[in-house]
Amino acid sequence: MANFVLAEEMYAHPTPAGTYYAVSATDPNPSRRMIQSLLRKQSSPRLTLEDLRAWSEIEDEEQALSLLYHAQGLGWVQGFDAPRHCNEQPLEIQLPGLLKTLAVQGKVLLADHQGFYLASSGFPHEVAEELSALSADLANLHARRSGLLVNNLGLASSAWAIVDASGNGKIGFWPLFIGTQRFVLVISGMPHFNHPDFVNLVWILSRRYAT
């Protein structure tokens, strides 16, 4: 442990990149479990060895510190002077405002695994219904062809896109695996995942569906 100095005055919180990594796939590993554990808490924990062992799910102090150092080096975890608190307002109040910040055009919806949308920003109701149904169809297609995509082609991502003739994405379908649930973000144009509201979106979903 002599190689590590824990900044005990700081509070740990996932970055947008770390949040996306945590929910973009289902295969478990220590880094993913650690970030998911942070996203299940009501507020960001203080960086003490006791708390670190708890939310990293690693009893050995050296291994827990090493994992945190690894995640910090990859830009997946950040420290704040004061704790962040998850907004506990109902989803139907929070989701529309969070979603519209995640795309340049403000056209975003969140669908569940059955193909029904939970909230939408910028899409007409009928369009949102059709895109949500399409997201479920694409998820089923991906599940059937994942062996080819992952094992043969080495494509670990499970996101899909409709592209134009230049290969630019017009509509993207981005799965979020939270607890045992699969959600899909459907975004028109370029996504803004590198935004605090993406962390907040996943945080409130994790608090509801993964705790």
C-alpha positions in Angstrom: 0.0 0.0 0.0 3.1 2.3 0.2 2.6 3.0 -3.5 -0.9 4.5 -3.1 -2.1 7.5 -1.2 -5.8 7.7 -0.8 -7.3 11.3 -0.9 -9.6 10.8 2.0 -11.0 14.3 1.8 -12.5 13.5 -1.6 -15.8 11.9 -2.6 -15.8 9.3 -5.5 -18.2 9.6 -8.4 -18.2 8.0 -11.9 -17.3 10.1 -14.9 -19.5 10.0 -18.1 -16.9 7.6 -19.7 -16.9 5.4 -16.6 -20.7 5.4 -16.5 -21.0 4.4 -20.2 -18.4 1.6 -19.7 -20.4 0.3 -16.6 -23.7 -0.1 -18.4 -22.7 -0.7 -22.1 -22.2 -4.5 -21.6 -23.2 -7.3 -19.3 -19.9 -9.2 -18.9 -18.8 -8.7 -15.2 -15.3 -7.5 -14.2 -14.0 -5.7 -11.1 -14.0 -2.2 -12.7 -17.5 -2.5 -14.1 -18.8 -3.9 -10.7 -17.1 -1.0 -8.8 -18.7 1.7 -11.0 -22.1 0.0 -10.9 -21.8 -0.1 -7.1 -21.2 3.7 -7.0 -24.3 4.2 -9.2 -26.5 2.3 -6.8 -25.7 4.6 -3.9 -27.8 7.6 -3.0 -24.8 9.8 -2.6 -21.1 9.6 -3.6 -19.1 7.9 -0.9 -16.1 9.4 0.9 -12.7 7.9 0.0 -11.9 5.9 3.1 -10.4 2.5 3.0 -13.4 1.0 4.7 -15.8 2.5 2.1 -13.5 1.6 -0.7 -13.5 -2.0 0.3 -17.3 -1.9 0.5 -18.1 -0.4 -2.9 -15.3 -2.1 -4.8 -16.4 -5.4 -3.3 -12.8 -6.3 -2.6 -11.6 -7.0 1.0 -7.9 -6.8 0.3 -6.8 -3.2 0.7 -4.0 -3.4 -1.8 -6.2 -4.8 -4.5 -9.0 -2.3 -3.8 -6.6 0.6 -4.0 -5.1 -0.8 -7.2 -8.5 -1.1 -8.8 -9.4 2.5 -7.9 -6.0 3.7 -9.3 -6.7 1.8 -12.5 -10.2 3.3 -12.9 -8.8 6.8 -12.2 -6.1 6.3 -14.8 -8.7 5.4 -17.4 -10.8 8.4 -16.5 -13.7 6.4 -15.2 -13.8 7.7 -11.7 -13.4 11.3 -10.4 -13.2 12.9 -7.0 -15.2 15.9 -5.7 -14.7 18.1 -2.6 -18.4 17.5 -1.6 -20.7 14.5 -2.2 -23.1 14.4 -5.2 -26.6 13.3 -4.3 -29.0 11.4 -6.6 -32.2 13.2 -7.4 -35.0 11.1 -6.0 -37.9 12.8 -7.9 -40.1 10.5 -9.9 -38.7 9.3 -13.3 -41.5 10.9 -15.3 -40.5 14.3 -14.0 -36.7 13.9 -14.5 -36.4 12.0 -17.7 -37.5 14.5 -20.3 -35.1 17.2 -19.1 -32.2 14.8 -18.9 -32.8 13.2 -22.2 -32.8 16.4 -24.3 -29.2 17.3 -23.2 -27.9 14.0 -24.7 -28.1 14.9 -28.4 -27.2 17.9 -30.6 -30.7 18.0 -32.0 -32.4 17.3 -28.7 -34.2 14.2 -30.2 -33.8 11.4 -27.7 -36.0 8.7 -26.2 -35.5 6.0 -23.6 -37.1 2.6 -24.4 -37.4 -0.6 -22.3 -36.6 -4.1 -23.4 -40.2 -4.7 -24.6 -40.0 -1.8 -27.1 -42.1 0.8 -25.1 -40.7 4.2 -24.5 -40.5 5.6 -21.0 -39.8 9.2 -22.0 -39.1 11.1 -25.2 -37.7 14.5 -26.1 -38.1 16.0 -29.6 -39.8 13.0 -31.3 -43.6 13.0 -32.1 -45.5 10.3 -30.2 -46.0 8.1 -33.2 -42.4 8.3 -34.2 -41.2 7.5 -30.7 -43.5 4.4 -30.6 -42.0 3.1 -33.8 -38.4 3.8 -32.9 -38.9 2.1 -29.5 -40.3 -1.0 -31.2 -37.4 -1.0 -33.6 -35.0 -0.8 -30.7 -36.4 -4.1 -29.3 -36.1 -5.7 -32.8 -32.5 -4.6 -33.1 -31.7 -5.9 -29.6 -33.1 -9.4 -30.5 -31.2 -9.3 -33.8 -28.0 -8.5 -31.9 -28.5 -11.3 -29.4 -28.9 -13.8 -32.3 -25.8 -12.6 -34.1 -23.6 -11.7 -31.2 -21.3 -14.7 -31.8 -20.4 -13.4 -35.2 -20.1 -9.7 -34.1 -18.0 -10.4 -31.0 -16.1 -13.6 -31.6 -15.5 -13.4 -35.3 -15.3 -9.7 -36.0 -14.2 -8.5 -32.6 -17.0 -5.9 -32.3 -17.6 -5.6 -28.6 -20.2 -2.8 -28.9 -23.9 -3.7 -28.9 -25.0 -0.3 -30.3 -26.5 0.0 -33.7 -27.0 2.9 -36.1 -28.8 3.9 -39.3 -26.2 5.7 -41.4 -26.2 7.9 -44.5 -24.1 7.4 -47.7 -21.1 8.9 -46.0 -21.3 6.5 -43.0 -22.5 9.2 -40.7 -25.0 8.0 -38.1 -28.5 9.4 -38.5 -30.3 7.4 -35.7 -28.4 5.5 -33.1 -29.6 2.8 -30.7 -27.5 2.6 -27.5 -28.3 -0.2 -25.0 -28.0 0.4 -21.3 -27.7 -2.7 -19.1 -28.9 -1.8 -15.6 -29.4 -4.6 -13.1 -31.3 -7.2 -14.9 -33.0 -4.7 -17.1 -32.0 -3.6 -20.7 -32.9 -0.1 -21.8 -32.1 1.6 -25.1 -31.3 5.2 -25.8 -32.5 6.2 -29.3 -30.7 9.3 -30.4 -31.1 11.4 -33.6 -27.7 12.6 -34.8 -24.6 12.9 -32.6 -24.9 11.8 -29.0 -23.6 13.8 -26.1 -22.7 11.1 -23.7 -19.8 13.1 -22.3 -22.2 15.2 -20.2 -23.1 15.1 -16.5 -26.7 14.5 -17.3 -25.8 11.1 -18.8 -24.3 10.1 -15.4 -27.5 11.5 -13.7 -29.7 9.5 -16.1 -27.9 6.2 -15.4 -27.7 7.0 -11.7 -31.5 7.4 -11.2 -32.2 4.3 -13.3 -29.7 2.3 -11.3 -31.2 3.5 -8.1 -34.6 2.3 -9.2 -33.8 -0.9 -11.1 -30.4 -2.1 -9.8 -30.7 -1.8 -6.0 
